[in-house]
Amino acid sequence: MAKKDTRFDIEVKESNGFSGSKIIVDSQTGVQYLYFTDGTAGGITLLVDASGRPMLSPTYMR
């Protein structure tokens, strides 16, 4: 079976039962997002540096 190309990759994943977090990386831009869940609630946000610029994954930096 061929691997499906995906736009988003999970770089870090942490979980402790009902809550968890993931760092998701856009494979085309390298921009990082934080996804957090707690029970049945969750949210996603852009990670930014101290200057307000989007954080880039070192894996995808060119």
Rosetta blueprint (number, residue, H / E / L):
1 M L
2 A L
3 K L
4 K L
5 D L
6 T L
7 R L
8 F E
9 D E
10 I E
11 E E
12 V E
13 K E
14 E E
15 S E
16 N L
17 G L
18 F L
19 S E
20 G E
21 S E
22 K E
23 I E
24 I E
25 V E
26 D E
27 S L
28 Q L
29 T L
30 G L
31 V E
32 Q E
33 Y E
34 L E
35 Y E
36 F E
37 T E
38 D E
39 G L
40 T L
41 A E
42 G E
43 G E
44 I E
45 T E
46 L E
47 L L
48 V E
49 D L
50 A L
51 S L
52 G L
53 R L
54 P E
55 M L
56 L E
57 S L
58 P L
59 T L
60 Y L
61 M L
62 R L
